Amino acid sequence: MRWKELEEEPCSMARTIGVIGDRWTLLILRECFLRTRRFEGFQSALGITRHLLAERLKKLVRQGILRRIPYQESPKRHEYILTQKGLDLYPIMMAIVHWGDTHMVDERGRPLLHQHRKCGKDFDPVMVCSECGEPLSAKEVHTHPGPGARSTPAEQARAASKTKARSRAA
């Protein structure tokens, strides 16, 4: 499968990876959540080439994850602000951070701690069921086809034969 084809797949994960799945995009998003807003700030924090940064920022704007807002007229310069669609990526980013904090830290420990403003405590992100509020783990989740699922080849053949039968009857 080609990289650009991922966004067209009938799989939510593939579509998401097609938008945010490369390392530079994820690091740009990290910087957005750390409140970096300006092109030079991204470039300085990441050491990314201007061309690559401009390309990734354009894609994030085109996808509606960031919006570009002018902050200077001469020369024209823009800030990049997370939209609601971009802010909705926060749980994904925190899950990646938590995995890294659990499996990739050295003896010095976590490079950043996350503090909940409301209670003032440092926290670990936890995924919970939206229905009952219980914490989730992979072993406790079952999947089944949803309304946007691609049908299996056998189901496609049955549907095609029903369509042929209907057209012969008509």
PyMOL commands that set and color helices and strands:
alter all, ss='L'
color gray80, all
select helices_A, chain A and resi 3-8+12-20+23-33+39-46+50-62+84-87+90-103+138-140+153-169
alter helices_A, ss='H'
color red, helices_A
select strands_A, chain A and resi 66-72+77-82
alter strands_A, ss='S'
color yellow, strands_A
deselect
rebuild
show_as cartoon
